[in-house]
Amino acid sequence: MAESRDYLEIAFRSIECFTNDGKLKVDELDKLVEIALRDGVVDENEKRVLRNILRRLKTDELTPAMLVKIETVRAQVGI
């Protein structure tokens, strides 16, 4: 079985999200996670990319809804 390259799509789409207004919104994060989950397995590359995306977020700019979403994502994908 070929290695998933979904992590590249996640990385590319995250760049689009941050370029838009410099911030990542809850719905944008949802779409990135959907990409990681669509084959039923979140591999190490996808986890690494998602972890790096979450690290780029500035705590003082996060809404309560985004904080909840981040914790949900971390639990859902194991990061």
C-alpha positions in Angstrom: 0.0 0.0 0.0 1.3 3.4 -0.9 2.1 6.0 1.8 -0.6 8.6 2.2 0.3 12.0 1.0 -2.7 13.7 2.8 -0.2 15.4 5.1 0.9 17.5 2.1 -2.6 18.6 1.4 -3.1 19.5 5.1 0.0 21.6 5.1 -0.9 23.3 1.8 -4.4 24.1 2.9 -3.2 25.4 6.3 -1.0 27.9 4.5 -4.1 29.1 2.6 -5.9 29.5 6.0 -3.2 31.5 7.6 -2.6 33.6 4.5 -6.2 34.6 4.4 -6.2 36.6 7.7 -3.3 35.3 9.7 -5.6 33.2 11.9 -7.0 29.7 11.8 -10.8 29.4 12.4 -12.7 26.5 13.9 -14.2 25.6 10.5 -10.8 25.7 8.8 -9.4 23.4 11.5 -12.3 21.0 11.0 -11.5 20.8 7.3 -7.9 20.0 7.9 -8.8 17.3 10.4 -11.3 15.9 7.8 -8.4 15.4 5.4 -6.4 13.5 8.0 -9.4 11.3 8.9 -10.8 10.6 5.4 -8.8 7.3 5.0 -9.7 6.2 8.5 -6.1 6.4 9.7 -4.2 9.4 11.0 -0.6 8.6 10.3 2.5 10.0 11.8 3.1 12.6 9.0 -0.5 13.9 9.4 -0.1 14.1 13.2 3.2 15.9 12.8 1.7 18.5 10.4 -1.4 19.0 12.6 0.8 19.3 15.7 2.9 22.0 13.9 -0.2 23.9 12.8 -1.5 23.9 16.4 1.8 25.2 17.7 1.6 28.2 15.4 -1.6 29.4 17.0 -1.2 32.3 19.3 -2.9 31.6 22.7 -4.0 35.2 23.2 -5.8 35.1 19.9 -7.8 31.9 20.5 -11.5 32.1 21.1 -13.1 29.8 23.7 -14.6 27.8 20.8 -11.2 27.3 19.2 -9.7 26.2 22.6 -12.4 23.5 22.9 -11.8 22.5 19.3 -8.1 22.2 19.7 -8.5 19.9 22.7 -11.0 17.8 20.7 -8.6 17.5 17.8 -5.8 16.5 20.1 -7.8 13.7 21.6 -9.3 12.7 18.3 -6.1 12.3 16.4 -3.8 11.5 19.3 -1.5 14.5 19.4 
